[in-house]
Amino acid sequence: MMTTDERYMQRCLSLARKAIGYTYPNPLVGSVIIHEGKIIGEGWHAKAGEPHAEVNAIASVKDKDLLKESTLYVNLEPCAHFGKTPPCADLIIEKEIPKIVIGCVDINSKVAGKGIEHLRQAGREVIVGVLEAECQALNARFFTFHAQQRPYIILKWAQTRDGFIAPLQQEQQKPVWISNAFSQQLTHLWRAQEGAILVGKHTVQKDNPSLTTRHWVGDNPLRLVIDNDHVLPKTLAVFQGDPAVVLTISPNCSMPKQVCNYLYERQIQSLIVEGGAQVLQQFIDEGLWDEARIFVGDTRFSEGLSAPQLQSDLQAIQPIATDLLLIYRNL
């Protein structure tokens, strides 16, 4: 059974999720303000450059005098530095909110405990670590980026019931669909939530993918294509609309690490690797991945290009109409 603090922190997480895909490079944050057992204010960080969750929650309180007798809940440590917006810790102190309950510490070097220290020095009661694991998981991209200096990496592919990712021969330069329309739409939702998407040259040559979010409302991820020889014609779908980046990979260094370094330098916190099989396998072999999302379609090829080999514990199985979605995590 959840404690009162956990219940309100769960509400913070629900609010924070409303902005998935829109806050990067900032984390997902929700905040709730409680007075005598009732929610009197709540808010979330909607977009980078706009007010933070705590600011929006405080602004939503009709009777500001109640703040002096209230508790503010937030899933991530309030900032104590000037960025595009003023420090949230200063506002909390200014409004004389006496108690602050925080889900987890912000490991960004600009914050990293400074917000908590600032609040305590101002005489506020601060509780840290409520639903800590859940709060860290919500911002796995943000934490991975700052702790490991690389993007959070999601591997995604579709395979047949008999373990093939593509047929041996393709008569047309377009995808041979293995997953159903619902799974394809879900893929486009995922693209809208992440910063970048990567495919290899052979996938572009065979399938002519656009790698966009055309079946979902949201921004397209940065499209990356590995093409060392720059032989792909600019008339292909991936080069239409928003610019795509062609990566030239040095043979003297790991391809996955080069991709990660490029994205880290560009401050991009997450990457979907969608193909092909060799590109996916290289990330797997080097252990450079965080999640694998595999659609198993209701079809068989009997022969074809084998799906990547992943040795990891299965975390979840979800039916998507006639498909199965397998979720793995690199724990």
C-alpha positions, -999 to +999 in steps of 0.1 A: +000+000+000+013+035-010+021+060+017+007+096+014+041+109+001+043+081-025+007+088-037+015+125-043+048+116-059+030+092-082+009+122-093+041+142-100+052+114-123+019+113-141+021+151-147+057+149-159+048+122-185+025+147-202+056+163-218+075+132-230+093+142-262+090+179-257+114+189-228+148+178-241+175+186-232+156+192-199+143+164-178+106+154-173+093+170-141+059+173-124+050+191-092+021+190-068+013+213-038-007+200-009-025+219+018-043+200+046-046+169+026-059+185-006-042+194-039-043+231-043-018+234-072+000+213-097+021+217-129+047+202-151+076+214-173+061+215-208+090+225-230+126+235-227+129+273-221+094+275-205+087+276-168+097+246-147+071+224-130+075+240-096+069+275-111+037+263-129+025+245-097+029+276-076+013+298-102-018+275-103-025+281-065-054+305-062-048+316-026-010+322-024-013+327+014-018+289+017+017+283+004+031+291+038+013+261+052+018+237+023+040+209+011+055+209-024+061+176-041+084+173-071+100+142-088+134+158-094+155+181-072+146+218-078+173+238-096+194+264-078+211+280-109+202+305-135+196+290-169+169+300-194+147+304-163+155+316-127+162+290-099+131+271-087+147+268-052+147+306-049+110+308-057+101+281-032+120+300-005+105+333-016+069+318-013+078+305+022+068+269+014+079+251+046+082+215+033+095+200+001+094+163-008+117+153-037+118+121-057+154+120-066+186+141-068+195+158-101+229+145-112+234+173-136+266+191-124+248+224-124+224+211-098+237+179-081+225+185-046+228+223-047+190+228-048+185+206-017+213+223+002+199+258-007+165+248+006+178+234+038+200+264+045+169+285+042+154+265+070+130+243+049+122+207+057+134+186+028+127+149+023+145+131-005+141+096-021+103+091-023+097+066-052+133+072-061+137+043-085+105+053-104+117+089-105+150+079-119+135+056-144+112+083-158+143+104-166+165+075-177+175+094-208+186+125-188+205+104-162+222+082-188+233+113-208+248+130-178+262+099-160+276+080-190+281+108-214+262+091-242+225+090-253+200+065-240+199+038-267+168+019-278+172-009-303+141-016-324+132-041-350+105-064-363+110-101-369+090-130-382+078-159-360+107-179-375+133-153-366+139-133-398+142-096-402+139-094-440+134-117-470+164-128-490+151-109-521+131-077-523+115-069-556+107-033-548+126-005-529+102-003-500+098-020-467+084-056-465+061-052-435+064-078-408+045-059-380+009-048-383-004-012-386-009-008-349+028-016-342+038+007-370+019+036-354+034+028-321+069+030-337+060+065-349+050+075-314+084+063-302+101+083-328+083+114-316+096+108-281+133+104-290+161+127-301+176+108-330+171+077-352+199+057-369+200+033-399+227+018-420+232+023-458+218-011-468+185-004-450+181+028-469+190+012-502+165-017-497+136+000-479+139+037-488+125+046-454+115+082-444+122+077-406+095+103-398+066+105-374+040+107-402+016+083-384+018+103-352+017+139-341+051+150-330+085+163-341+107+141-363+139+128-347+173+137-361+178+112-389+212+096-391+224+074-419+258+055-420+272+058-455+310+059-456+312+061-493+284+087-497+268+067-525+231+072-515+213+095-539+197+126-523+164+117-540+157+090-513+129+096-488+153+100-458+168+131-474+135+149-479+121+174-455+142+180-423+179+175-430+194+141-425+229+136-413+252+112-432+278+097-409+312+086-421+326+060-397+363+055-391+373+018-394+398+024-366+372+029-339+339+014-328+310+025-349+285+026-319+310+047-299+315+071-327+277+075-331+274+080-293+302+106-293+286+125-321+252+127-304+267+136-270+286+165-286+252+176-301+236+174-267+211+147-280+200+125-251+183+095-269+187+074-300+166+047-317+186+022-337+162+008-363+185-012-386+198-030-403+207-063-387+245-056-388+242-021-373+219-035-345+242-064-338+272-041-334+254-021-306+244-054-290+279-069-292+294-038-276+268-037-249+259-001-259+221-003-255+195+003-228+163-011-242+154-035-270+119-034-284+112-063-308+080-068-327+073-104-336+048-104-365+023-131-373+041-142-404+069-166-415+096-163-443+111-198-440+143-182-452+157-147-451+180-124-432+183-135-396+173-111-368+200-098-345+210-121-316+203-107-282+213-125-250+194-108-223+165-114-199+130-107-213+113-080-192+078-079-207+056-093-235+028-071-248+002-082-275-003-056-302-033-071-321-017-100-340+019-090-331+039-096-299+061-068-285+091-081-266+108-057-242+144-063-231+166-041-208+203-041-205+205-043-168 
